[in-house]
Structure formats: C-alpha cells, structure tokens
Amino acid sequence: MWSKLPIIGWALSLLFTISSAIPFYYLWNYTAPKYFYQVPEVYQTLPFWDIVWLFMTISILKYILVGGIFKSNTTNNIKK
C-alpha cells in the first residue's frame, strides 16, 4: 500500500518492515533452537536483515498475487 508513493512510500514501507521484523527476530531466535529442533540448523538462527528482506519479499508477492484477485471494477451505465 505505502509503496505506491515513490520515495516516501518506499521509506515508510521499509521502516514498517524493519519495525515488524524486530519482534519476529527475537522470538524466532529464542524459540527455534528450543522448540523447532527438527528444522535444519541454518534456519534456527536467522540473521536480522534476512528476516527484513523476507518480509519485504512476502509483502511484494502478496501485493502481486492477492492484489489482483480482489480488485473489482464497477461501472454504472444508467443514462438519465
């Protein structure tokens, strides 16, 4: 949504993604080694910037894939 605005929107989108990646980073790196031991070791401790770019990629794919599904174009052709 914010990325539709050229530079300001991209900056706001990046700030929102960074702020939402911070709690996920701490929660994942705290719980994954304890509870997700069956996950390969490379995925048990994820670097912060990898999580940020993962969130950015997910938001772009969501906009591309889901955004086109729920768009509707209605027109009213009633003439008086």
PDB file of N, CA, C and O in Angstrom:
ATOM      1  N   MET A   1       0.824  -1.187   0.000  1.00  0.00           N
ATOM      2  CA  MET A   1       0.000   0.000   0.000  1.00  0.00           C
ATOM      3  C   MET A   1       0.868   1.251   0.000  1.00  0.00           C
ATOM      4  O   MET A   1       0.693   2.130  -0.844  1.00  0.00           O
ATOM      5  N   TRP A   2       1.804   1.335   0.944  1.00  0.00           N
ATOM      6  CA  TRP A   2       2.653   2.526   1.021  1.00  0.00           C
ATOM      7  C   TRP A   2       3.617   2.609  -0.142  1.00  0.00           C
ATOM      8  O   TRP A   2       4.069   3.702  -0.483  1.00  0.00           O
ATOM      9  N   SER A   3       3.941   1.498  -0.756  1.00  0.00           N
ATOM     10  CA  SER A   3       4.940   1.507  -1.812  1.00  0.00           C
ATOM     11  C   SER A   3       4.421   2.122  -3.106  1.00  0.00           C
ATOM     12  O   SER A   3       5.178   2.249  -4.068  1.00  0.00           O
ATOM     13  N   LYS A   4       3.159   2.502  -3.150  1.00  0.00           N
ATOM     14  CA  LYS A   4       2.648   3.178  -4.333  1.00  0.00           C
ATOM     15  C   LYS A   4       3.175   4.605  -4.431  1.00  0.00           C
ATOM     16  O   LYS A   4       3.295   5.142  -5.532  1.00  0.00           O
ATOM     17  N   LEU A   5       3.492   5.225  -3.293  1.00  0.00           N
ATOM     18  CA  LEU A   5       4.115   6.538  -3.299  1.00  0.00           C
ATOM     19  C   LEU A   5       5.599   6.339  -3.604  1.00  0.00           C
ATOM     20  O   LEU A   5       6.231   5.488  -2.976  1.00  0.00           O
ATOM     21  N   PRO A   6       6.174   7.081  -4.532  1.00  0.00           N
ATOM     22  CA  PRO A   6       7.519   6.743  -4.999  1.00  0.00           C
ATOM     23  C   PRO A   6       8.596   6.643  -3.922  1.00  0.00           C
ATOM     24  O   PRO A   6       9.003   5.523  -3.616  1.00  0.00           O
ATOM     25  N   ILE A   7       9.068   7.684  -3.349  1.00  0.00           N
ATOM     26  CA  ILE A   7      10.211   7.591  -2.433  1.00  0.00           C
ATOM     27  C   ILE A   7       9.760   7.576  -0.983  1.00  0.00           C
ATOM     28  O   ILE A   7      10.290   6.815  -0.174  1.00  0.00           O
ATOM     29  N   ILE A   8       8.802   8.396  -0.653  1.00  0.00           N
ATOM     30  CA  ILE A   8       8.306   8.446   0.719  1.00  0.00           C
ATOM     31  C   ILE A   8       7.635   7.127   1.086  1.00  0.00           C
ATOM     32  O   ILE A   8       7.814   6.635   2.200  1.00  0.00           O
ATOM     33  N   GLY A   9       6.881   6.561   0.186  1.00  0.00           N
ATOM     34  CA  GLY A   9       6.205   5.294   0.432  1.00  0.00           C
ATOM     35  C   GLY A   9       7.170   4.137   0.602  1.00  0.00           C
ATOM     36  O   GLY A   9       6.955   3.260   1.438  1.00  0.00           O
ATOM     37  N   TRP A  10       8.244   4.132  -0.198  1.00  0.00           N
ATOM     38  CA  TRP A  10       9.235   3.064  -0.062  1.00  0.00           C
ATOM     39  C   TRP A  10       9.940   3.163   1.283  1.00  0.00           C
ATOM     40  O   TRP A  10      10.205   2.145   1.923  1.00  0.00           O
ATOM     41  N   ALA A  11      10.246   4.382   1.712  1.00  0.00           N
ATOM     42  CA  ALA A  11      10.906   4.569   3.007  1.00  0.00           C
ATOM     43  C   ALA A  11       9.967   4.150   4.143  1.00  0.00           C
ATOM     44  O   ALA A  11      10.394   3.476   5.080  1.00  0.00           O
ATOM     45  N   LEU A  12       8.697   4.544   4.066  1.00  0.00           N
ATOM     46  CA  LEU A  12       7.732   4.150   5.097  1.00  0.00           C
ATOM     47  C   LEU A  12       7.528   2.636   5.116  1.00  0.00           C
ATOM     48  O   LEU A  12       7.403   2.033   6.182  1.00  0.00           O
ATOM     49  N   SER A  13       7.495   2.034   3.942  1.00  0.00           N
ATOM     50  CA  SER A  13       7.346   0.587   3.863  1.00  0.00           C
ATOM     51  C   SER A  13       8.555  -0.115   4.465  1.00  0.00           C
ATOM     52  O   SER A  13       8.397  -1.118   5.162  1.00  0.00           O
ATOM     53  N   LEU A  14       9.749   0.385   4.216  1.00  0.00           N
ATOM     54  CA  LEU A  14      10.951  -0.202   4.791  1.00  0.00           C
ATOM     55  C   LEU A  14      10.967  -0.032   6.307  1.00  0.00           C
ATOM     56  O   LEU A  14      11.333  -0.961   7.027  1.00  0.00           O
ATOM     57  N   LEU A  15      10.577   1.136   6.798  1.00  0.00           N
ATOM     58  CA  LEU A  15      10.527   1.346   8.248  1.00  0.00           C
ATOM     59  C   LEU A  15       9.493   0.436   8.917  1.00  0.00           C
ATOM     60  O   LEU A  15       9.744  -0.104   9.995  1.00  0.00           O
ATOM     61  N   PHE A  16       8.349   0.271   8.287  1.00  0.00           N
ATOM     62  CA  PHE A  16       7.330  -0.620   8.838  1.00  0.00           C
ATOM     63  C   PHE A  16       7.815  -2.068   8.841  1.00  0.00           C
ATOM     64  O   PHE A  16       7.567  -2.812   9.789  1.00  0.00           O
ATOM     65  N   THR A  17       8.504  -2.457   7.780  1.00  0.00           N
ATOM     66  CA  THR A  17       9.018  -3.823   7.708  1.00  0.00           C
ATOM     67  C   THR A  17      10.091  -4.057   8.758  1.00  0.00           C
ATOM     68  O   THR A  17      10.118  -5.114   9.389  1.00  0.00           O
ATOM     69  N   ILE A  18      10.977  -3.083   8.954  1.00  0.00           N
ATOM     70  CA  ILE A  18      12.020  -3.218   9.972  1.00  0.00           C
ATOM     71  C   ILE A  18      11.397  -3.299  11.357  1.00  0.00           C
ATOM     72  O   ILE A  18      11.804  -4.120  12.179  1.00  0.00           O
ATOM     73  N   SER A  19      10.411  -2.449  11.615  1.00  0.00           N
ATOM     74  CA  SER A  19       9.800  -2.462  12.948  1.00  0.00           C
ATOM     75  C   SER A  19       8.995  -3.737  13.202  1.00  0.00           C
ATOM     76  O   SER A  19       8.880  -4.165  14.350  1.00  0.00           O
ATOM     77  N   SER A  20       8.447  -4.339  12.180  1.00  0.00           N
ATOM     78  CA  SER A  20       7.734  -5.600  12.391  1.00  0.00           C
ATOM     79  C   SER A  20       8.681  -6.794  12.409  1.00  0.00           C
ATOM     80  O   SER A  20       8.312  -7.852  12.919  1.00  0.00           O
ATOM     81  N   ALA A  21       9.886  -6.659  11.869  1.00  0.00           N
ATOM     82  CA  ALA A  21      10.852  -7.753  11.881  1.00  0.00           C
ATOM     83  C   ALA A  21      11.586  -7.862  13.211  1.00  0.00           C
ATOM     84  O   ALA A  21      12.107  -8.928  13.537  1.00  0.00           O
ATOM     85  N   ILE A  22      11.638  -6.795  13.974  1.00  0.00           N
ATOM     86  CA  ILE A  22      12.367  -6.819  15.250  1.00  0.00           C
ATOM     87  C   ILE A  22      11.772  -7.832  16.220  1.00  0.00           C
ATOM     88  O   ILE A  22      12.515  -8.678  16.716  1.00  0.00           O
ATOM     89  N   PRO A  23      10.473  -7.796  16.520  1.00  0.00           N
ATOM     90  CA  PRO A  23       9.952  -8.811  17.449  1.00  0.00           C
ATOM     91  C   PRO A  23      10.030 -10.230  16.889  1.00  0.00           C
ATOM     92  O   PRO A  23      10.271 -11.182  17.631  1.00  0.00           O
ATOM     93  N   PHE A  24       9.824 -10.370  15.577  1.00  0.00           N
ATOM     94  CA  PHE A  24       9.915 -11.702  14.979  1.00  0.00           C
ATOM     95  C   PHE A  24      11.327 -12.250  15.092  1.00  0.00           C
ATOM     96  O   PHE A  24      11.512 -13.442  15.339  1.00  0.00           O
ATOM     97  N   TYR A  25      12.325 -11.394  14.915  1.00  0.00           N
ATOM     98  CA  TYR A  25      13.725 -11.807  15.028  1.00  0.00           C
ATOM     99  C   TYR A  25      14.020 -12.352  16.417  1.00  0.00           C
ATOM    100  O   TYR A  25      14.598 -13.430  16.555  1.00  0.00           O
ATOM    101  N   TYR A  26      13.628 -11.616  17.436  1.00  0.00           N
ATOM    102  CA  TYR A  26      13.898 -12.064  18.805  1.00  0.00           C
ATOM    103  C   TYR A  26      13.094 -13.307  19.169  1.00  0.00           C
ATOM    104  O   TYR A  26      13.620 -14.222  19.802  1.00  0.00           O
ATOM    105  N   LEU A  27      11.844 -13.347  18.781  1.00  0.00           N
ATOM    106  CA  LEU A  27      11.026 -14.519  19.090  1.00  0.00           C
ATOM    107  C   LEU A  27      11.523 -15.767  18.359  1.00  0.00           C
ATOM    108  O   LEU A  27      11.580 -16.849  18.942  1.00  0.00           O
ATOM    109  N   TRP A  28      11.881 -15.616  17.084  1.00  0.00           N
ATOM    110  CA  TRP A  28      12.339 -16.771  16.320  1.00  0.00           C
ATOM    111  C   TRP A  28      13.668 -17.293  16.856  1.00  0.00           C
ATOM    112  O   TRP A  28      13.835 -18.495  17.059  1.00  0.00           O
ATOM    113  N   ASN A  29      14.602 -16.392  17.079  1.00  0.00           N
ATOM    114  CA  ASN A  29      15.912 -16.836  17.537  1.00  0.00           C
ATOM    115  C   ASN A  29      15.887 -17.341  18.978  1.00  0.00           C
ATOM    116  O   ASN A  29      16.813 -18.035  19.398  1.00  0.00           O
ATOM    117  N   TYR A  30      14.861 -17.012  19.729  1.00  0.00           N
ATOM    118  CA  TYR A  30      14.728 -17.535  21.082  1.00  0.00           C
ATOM    119  C   TYR A  30      14.027 -18.895  21.093  1.00  0.00           C
ATOM    120  O   TYR A  30      14.434 -19.797  21.825  1.00  0.00           O
ATOM    121  N   THR A  31      12.975 -19.042  20.282  1.00  0.00           N
ATOM    122  CA  THR A  31      12.174 -20.259  20.346  1.00  0.00           C
ATOM    123  C   THR A  31      12.620 -21.355  19.374  1.00  0.00           C
ATOM    124  O   THR A  31      12.422 -22.536  19.656  1.00  0.00           O
ATOM    125  N   ALA A  32      13.206 -20.993  18.258  1.00  0.00           N
ATOM    126  CA  ALA A  32      13.545 -22.007  17.253  1.00  0.00           C
ATOM    127  C   ALA A  32      14.536 -23.048  17.756  1.00  0.00           C
ATOM    128  O   ALA A  32      14.304 -24.237  17.537  1.00  0.00           O
ATOM    129  N   PRO A  33      15.626 -22.671  18.415  1.00  0.00           N
ATOM    130  CA  PRO A  33      16.535 -23.728  18.884  1.00  0.00           C
ATOM    131  C   PRO A  33      15.897 -24.645  19.934  1.00  0.00           C
ATOM    132  O   PRO A  33      16.277 -25.811  20.044  1.00  0.00           O
ATOM    133  N   LYS A  34      14.944 -24.138  20.694  1.00  0.00           N
ATOM    134  CA  LYS A  34      14.321 -24.957  21.733  1.00  0.00           C
ATOM    135  C   LYS A  34      13.211 -25.847  21.199  1.00  0.00           C
ATOM    136  O   LYS A  34      13.161 -27.034  21.520  1.00  0.00           O
ATOM    137  N   TYR A  35      12.330 -25.292  20.396  1.00  0.00           N
ATOM    138  CA  TYR A  35      11.115 -25.999  20.013  1.00  0.00           C
ATOM    139  C   TYR A  35      11.109 -26.505  18.573  1.00  0.00           C
ATOM    140  O   TYR A  35      10.344 -27.413  18.249  1.00  0.00           O
ATOM    141  N   PHE A  36      11.934 -25.945  17.715  1.00  0.00           N
ATOM    142  CA  PHE A  36      11.985 -26.369  16.313  1.00  0.00           C
ATOM    143  C   PHE A  36      13.306 -27.056  16.018  1.00  0.00           C
ATOM    144  O   PHE A  36      13.964 -26.732  15.030  1.00  0.00           O
ATOM    145  N   TYR A  37      13.696 -27.984  16.846  1.00  0.00           N
ATOM    146  CA  TYR A  37      14.975 -28.666  16.687  1.00  0.00           C
ATOM    147  C   TYR A  37      15.004 -29.538  15.442  1.00  0.00           C
ATOM    148  O   TYR A  37      16.087 -29.886  14.971  1.00  0.00           O
ATOM    149  N   GLN A  38      13.847 -29.902  14.893  1.00  0.00           N
ATOM    150  CA  GLN A  38      13.805 -30.710  13.688  1.00  0.00           C
ATOM    151  C   GLN A  38      14.079 -29.886  12.427  1.00  0.00           C
ATOM    152  O   GLN A  38      14.353 -30.452  11.369  1.00  0.00           O
ATOM    153  N   VAL A  39      14.008 -28.555  12.532  1.00  0.00           N
ATOM    154  CA  VAL A  39      14.314 -27.666  11.415  1.00  0.00           C
ATOM    155  C   VAL A  39      15.826 -27.676  11.214  1.00  0.00           C
ATOM    156  O   VAL A  39      16.571 -27.741  12.192  1.00  0.00           O
ATOM    157  N   PRO A  40      16.296 -27.612   9.975  1.00  0.00           N
ATOM    158  CA  PRO A  40      17.745 -27.575   9.774  1.00  0.00           C
ATOM    159  C   PRO A  40      18.395 -26.421  10.547  1.00  0.00           C
ATOM    160  O   PRO A  40      17.786 -25.374  10.763  1.00  0.00           O
ATOM    161  N   GLU A  41      19.625 -26.640  10.948  1.00  0.00           N
ATOM    162  CA  GLU A  41      20.302 -25.698  11.832  1.00  0.00           C
ATOM    163  C   GLU A  41      20.476 -24.312  11.213  1.00  0.00           C
ATOM    164  O   GLU A  41      20.522 -23.309  11.925  1.00  0.00           O
ATOM    165  N   VAL A  42      20.570 -24.266   9.920  1.00  0.00           N
ATOM    166  CA  VAL A  42      20.742 -22.977   9.254  1.00  0.00           C
ATOM    167  C   VAL A  42      19.516 -22.080   9.431  1.00  0.00           C
ATOM    168  O   VAL A  42      19.639 -20.856   9.381  1.00  0.00           O
ATOM    169  N   TYR A  43      18.342 -22.668   9.636  1.00  0.00           N
ATOM    170  CA  TYR A  43      17.108 -21.905   9.813  1.00  0.00           C
ATOM    171  C   TYR A  43      16.766 -21.636  11.274  1.00  0.00           C
ATOM    172  O   TYR A  43      15.804 -20.924  11.563  1.00  0.00           O
ATOM    173  N   GLN A  44      17.528 -22.187  12.179  1.00  0.00           N
ATOM    174  CA  GLN A  44      17.219 -21.993  13.597  1.00  0.00           C
ATOM    175  C   GLN A  44      17.672 -20.634  14.114  1.00  0.00           C
ATOM    176  O   GLN A  44      17.057 -20.105  15.039  1.00  0.00           O
ATOM    177  N   THR A  45      18.699 -20.067  13.565  1.00  0.00           N
ATOM    178  CA  THR A  45      19.131 -18.710  13.935  1.00  0.00           C
ATOM    179  C   THR A  45      19.246 -17.893  12.663  1.00  0.00           C
ATOM    180  O   THR A  45      20.241 -17.977  11.943  1.00  0.00           O
ATOM    181  N   LEU A  46      18.228 -17.110  12.399  1.00  0.00           N
ATOM    182  CA  LEU A  46      18.193 -16.290  11.191  1.00  0.00           C
ATOM    183  C   LEU A  46      18.764 -14.906  11.469  1.00  0.00           C
ATOM    184  O   LEU A  46      18.459 -14.312  12.503  1.00  0.00           O
ATOM    185  N   PRO A  47      19.591 -14.380  10.558  1.00  0.00           N
ATOM    186  CA  PRO A  47      20.080 -13.009  10.717  1.00  0.00           C
ATOM    187  C   PRO A  47      18.942 -11.996  10.552  1.00  0.00           C
ATOM    188  O   PRO A  47      17.954 -12.259   9.867  1.00  0.00           O
ATOM    189  N   PHE A  48      19.100 -10.845  11.190  1.00  0.00           N
ATOM    190  CA  PHE A  48      18.041  -9.840  11.196  1.00  0.00           C
ATOM    191  C   PHE A  48      17.710  -9.351   9.792  1.00  0.00           C
ATOM    192  O   PHE A  48      16.537  -9.277   9.427  1.00  0.00           O
ATOM    193  N   TRP A  49      18.720  -9.018   9.005  1.00  0.00           N
ATOM    194  CA  TRP A  49      18.451  -8.458   7.682  1.00  0.00           C
ATOM    195  C   TRP A  49      17.856  -9.481   6.735  1.00  0.00           C
ATOM    196  O   TRP A  49      17.154  -9.110   5.794  1.00  0.00           O
ATOM    197  N   ASP A  50      18.119 -10.759   6.960  1.00  0.00           N
ATOM    198  CA  ASP A  50      17.444 -11.784   6.159  1.00  0.00           C
ATOM    199  C   ASP A  50      15.948 -11.810   6.453  1.00  0.00           C
ATOM    200  O   ASP A  50      15.135 -12.029   5.554  1.00  0.00           O
ATOM    201  N   ILE A  51      15.594 -11.588   7.697  1.00  0.00           N
ATOM    202  CA  ILE A  51      14.177 -11.536   8.066  1.00  0.00           C
ATOM    203  C   ILE A  51      13.514 -10.302   7.455  1.00  0.00           C
ATOM    204  O   ILE A  51      12.379 -10.376   6.984  1.00  0.00           O
ATOM    205  N   VAL A  52      14.216  -9.174   7.463  1.00  0.00           N
ATOM    206  CA  VAL A  52      13.659  -7.946   6.871  1.00  0.00           C
ATOM    207  C   VAL A  52      13.402  -8.159   5.390  1.00  0.00           C
ATOM    208  O   VAL A  52      12.323  -7.817   4.904  1.00  0.00           O
ATOM    209  N   TRP A  53      14.357  -8.712   4.660  1.00  0.00           N
ATOM    210  CA  TRP A  53      14.168  -8.914   3.220  1.00  0.00           C
ATOM    211  C   TRP A  53      13.143 -10.001   2.943  1.00  0.00           C
ATOM    212  O   TRP A  53      12.457  -9.952   1.922  1.00  0.00           O
ATOM    213  N   LEU A  54      13.025 -10.980   3.830  1.00  0.00           N
ATOM    214  CA  LEU A  54      11.976 -11.977   3.691  1.00  0.00           C
ATOM    215  C   LEU A  54      10.599 -11.330   3.829  1.00  0.00           C
ATOM    216  O   LEU A  54       9.694 -11.626   3.049  1.00  0.00           O
ATOM    217  N   PHE A  55      10.439 -10.452   4.814  1.00  0.00           N
ATOM    218  CA  PHE A  55       9.167  -9.734   4.981  1.00  0.00           C
ATOM    219  C   PHE A  55       8.876  -8.844   3.777  1.00  0.00           C
ATOM    220  O   PHE A  55       7.729  -8.755   3.338  1.00  0.00           O
ATOM    221  N   MET A  56       9.906  -8.183   3.237  1.00  0.00           N
ATOM    222  CA  MET A  56       9.703  -7.337   2.057  1.00  0.00           C
ATOM    223  C   MET A  56       9.264  -8.182   0.860  1.00  0.00           C
ATOM    224  O   MET A  56       8.361  -7.795   0.118  1.00  0.00           O
ATOM    225  N   THR A  57       9.899  -9.325   0.678  1.00  0.00           N
ATOM    226  CA  THR A  57       9.549 -10.203  -0.431  1.00  0.00           C
ATOM    227  C   THR A  57       8.130 -10.738  -0.287  1.00  0.00           C
ATOM    228  O   THR A  57       7.391 -10.825  -1.268  1.00  0.00           O
ATOM    229  N   ILE A  58       7.753 -11.094   0.933  1.00  0.00           N
ATOM    230  CA  ILE A  58       6.393 -11.583   1.170  1.00  0.00           C
ATOM    231  C   ILE A  58       5.362 -10.499   0.881  1.00  0.00           C
ATOM    232  O   ILE A  58       4.316 -10.775   0.293  1.00  0.00           O
ATOM    233  N   SER A  59       5.657  -9.257   1.296  1.00  0.00           N
ATOM    234  CA  SER A  59       4.690  -8.180   1.036  1.00  0.00           C
ATOM    235  C   SER A  59       4.578  -7.876  -0.453  1.00  0.00           C
ATOM    236  O   SER A  59       3.487  -7.566  -0.932  1.00  0.00           O
ATOM    237  N   ILE A  60       5.678  -7.957  -1.193  1.00  0.00           N
ATOM    238  CA  ILE A  60       5.629  -7.724  -2.640  1.00  0.00           C
ATOM    239  C   ILE A  60       4.843  -8.837  -3.320  1.00  0.00           C
ATOM    240  O   ILE A  60       3.994  -8.570  -4.171  1.00  0.00           O
ATOM    241  N   LEU A  61       5.123 -10.089  -2.945  1.00  0.00           N
ATOM    242  CA  LEU A  61       4.385 -11.203  -3.544  1.00  0.00           C
ATOM    243  C   LEU A  61       2.906 -11.166  -3.191  1.00  0.00           C
ATOM    244  O   LEU A  61       2.056 -11.498  -4.018  1.00  0.00           O
ATOM    245  N   LYS A  62       2.600 -10.760  -1.960  1.00  0.00           N
ATOM    246  CA  LYS A  62       1.195 -10.644  -1.563  1.00  0.00           C
ATOM    247  C   LYS A  62       0.493  -9.579  -2.403  1.00  0.00           C
ATOM    248  O   LYS A  62      -0.646  -9.769  -2.831  1.00  0.00           O
ATOM    249  N   TYR A  63       1.172  -8.465  -2.634  1.00  0.00           N
ATOM    250  CA  TYR A  63       0.584  -7.398  -3.445  1.00  0.00           C
ATOM    251  C   TYR A  63       0.370  -7.862  -4.887  1.00  0.00           C
ATOM    252  O   TYR A  63      -0.646  -7.539  -5.501  1.00  0.00           O
ATOM    253  N   ILE A  64       1.323  -8.616  -5.421  1.00  0.00           N
ATOM    254  CA  ILE A  64       1.216  -9.067  -6.806  1.00  0.00           C
ATOM    255  C   ILE A  64       0.163 -10.165  -6.947  1.00  0.00           C
ATOM    256  O   ILE A  64      -0.684 -10.101  -7.838  1.00  0.00           O
ATOM    257  N   LEU A  65       0.213 -11.165  -6.078  1.00  0.00           N
ATOM    258  CA  LEU A  65      -0.662 -12.333  -6.234  1.00  0.00           C
ATOM    259  C   LEU A  65      -2.073 -12.100  -5.721  1.00  0.00           C
ATOM    260  O   LEU A  65      -3.039 -12.429  -6.408  1.00  0.00           O
ATOM    261  N   VAL A  66      -2.208 -11.545  -4.537  1.00  0.00           N
ATOM    262  CA  VAL A  66      -3.528 -11.382  -3.934  1.00  0.00           C
ATOM    263  C   VAL A  66      -4.172 -10.063  -4.356  1.00  0.00           C
ATOM    264  O   VAL A  66      -5.398  -9.966  -4.411  1.00  0.00           O
ATOM    265  N   GLY A  67      -3.372  -9.062  -4.651  1.00  0.00           N
ATOM    266  CA  GLY A  67      -3.928  -7.764  -5.022  1.00  0.00           C
ATOM    267  C   GLY A  67      -4.776  -7.822  -6.268  1.00  0.00           C
ATOM    268  O   GLY A  67      -5.787  -7.125  -6.358  1.00  0.00           O
ATOM    269  N   GLY A  68      -4.391  -8.637  -7.232  1.00  0.00           N
ATOM    270  CA  GLY A  68      -5.149  -8.746  -8.464  1.00  0.00           C
ATOM    271  C   GLY A  68      -6.413  -9.566  -8.334  1.00  0.00           C
ATOM    272  O   GLY A  68      -7.319  -9.434  -9.156  1.00  0.00           O
ATOM    273  N   ILE A  69      -6.494 -10.405  -7.327  1.00  0.00           N
ATOM    274  CA  ILE A  69      -7.656 -11.277  -7.174  1.00  0.00           C
ATOM    275  C   ILE A  69      -8.864 -10.499  -6.651  1.00  0.00           C
ATOM    276  O   ILE A  69      -9.988 -10.705  -7.111  1.00  0.00           O
ATOM    277  N   PHE A  70      -8.631  -9.617  -5.703  1.00  0.00           N
ATOM    278  CA  PHE A  70      -9.739  -8.954  -5.025  1.00  0.00           C
ATOM    279  C   PHE A  70     -10.064  -7.572  -5.565  1.00  0.00           C
ATOM    280  O   PHE A  70     -10.870  -6.858  -4.968  1.00  0.00           O
ATOM    281  N   LYS A  71      -9.464  -7.180  -6.663  1.00  0.00           N
ATOM    282  CA  LYS A  71      -9.806  -5.894  -7.263  1.00  0.00           C
ATOM    283  C   LYS A  71     -11.093  -6.035  -8.062  1.00  0.00           C
ATOM    284  O   LYS A  71     -11.312  -7.033  -8.748  1.00  0.00           O
ATOM    285  N   SER A  72     -11.922  -5.035  -7.960  1.00  0.00           N
ATOM    286  CA  SER A  72     -13.153  -5.055  -8.754  1.00  0.00           C
ATOM    287  C   SER A  72     -13.330  -3.697  -9.408  1.00  0.00           C
ATOM    288  O   SER A  72     -12.984  -2.659  -8.845  1.00  0.00           O
ATOM    289  N   ASN A  73     -13.863  -3.735 -10.583  1.00  0.00           N
ATOM    290  CA  ASN A  73     -14.094  -2.520 -11.348  1.00  0.00           C
ATOM    291  C   ASN A  73     -15.588  -2.467 -11.654  1.00  0.00           C
ATOM    292  O   ASN A  73     -16.099  -3.256 -12.448  1.00  0.00           O
ATOM    293  N   THR A  74     -16.271  -1.537 -11.021  1.00  0.00           N
ATOM    294  CA  THR A  74     -17.701  -1.419 -11.258  1.00  0.00           C
ATOM    295  C   THR A  74     -17.975  -0.134 -12.024  1.00  0.00           C
ATOM    296  O   THR A  74     -17.385   0.916 -11.768  1.00  0.00           O
ATOM    297  N   THR A  75     -18.861  -0.257 -12.941  1.00  0.00           N
ATOM    298  CA  THR A  75     -19.277   0.911 -13.732  1.00  0.00           C
ATOM    299  C   THR A  75     -20.789   1.008 -13.699  1.00  0.00           C
ATOM    300  O   THR A  75     -21.492   0.004 -13.588  1.00  0.00           O
ATOM    301  N   ASN A  76     -21.263   2.201 -13.794  1.00  0.00           N
ATOM    302  CA  ASN A  76     -22.692   2.448 -13.805  1.00  0.00           C
ATOM    303  C   ASN A  76     -23.055   3.046 -15.143  1.00  0.00           C
ATOM    304  O   ASN A  76     -22.637   4.160 -15.457  1.00  0.00           O
ATOM    305  N   ASN A  77     -23.824   2.331 -15.936  1.00  0.00           N
ATOM    306  CA  ASN A  77     -24.189   2.769 -17.272  1.00  0.00           C
ATOM    307  C   ASN A  77     -25.627   3.266 -17.363  1.00  0.00           C
ATOM    308  O   ASN A  77     -26.235   3.199 -18.431  1.00  0.00           O
ATOM    309  N   ILE A  78     -26.166   3.751 -16.282  1.00  0.00           N
ATOM    310  CA  ILE A  78     -27.539   4.236 -16.286  1.00  0.00           C
ATOM    311  C   ILE A  78     -27.543   5.657 -16.864  1.00  0.00           C
ATOM    312  O   ILE A  78     -26.834   6.540 -16.381  1.00  0.00           O
ATOM    313  N   LYS A  79     -28.346   5.853 -17.898  1.00  0.00           N
ATOM    314  CA  LYS A  79     -28.444   7.160 -18.537  1.00  0.00           C
ATOM    315  C   LYS A  79     -29.776   7.792 -18.168  1.00  0.00           C
ATOM    316  O   LYS A  79     -30.816   7.133 -18.176  1.00  0.00           O
ATOM    317  N   LYS A  80     -29.729   9.056 -17.851  1.00  0.00           N
ATOM    318  CA  LYS A  80     -30.970   9.772 -17.497  1.00  0.00           C
ATOM    319  C   LYS A  80     -31.528  10.517 -18.668  1.00  0.00           C
ATOM    320  O   LYS A  80     -32.564  11.170 -18.548  1.00  0.00           O
TER     321      LYS A  80
END
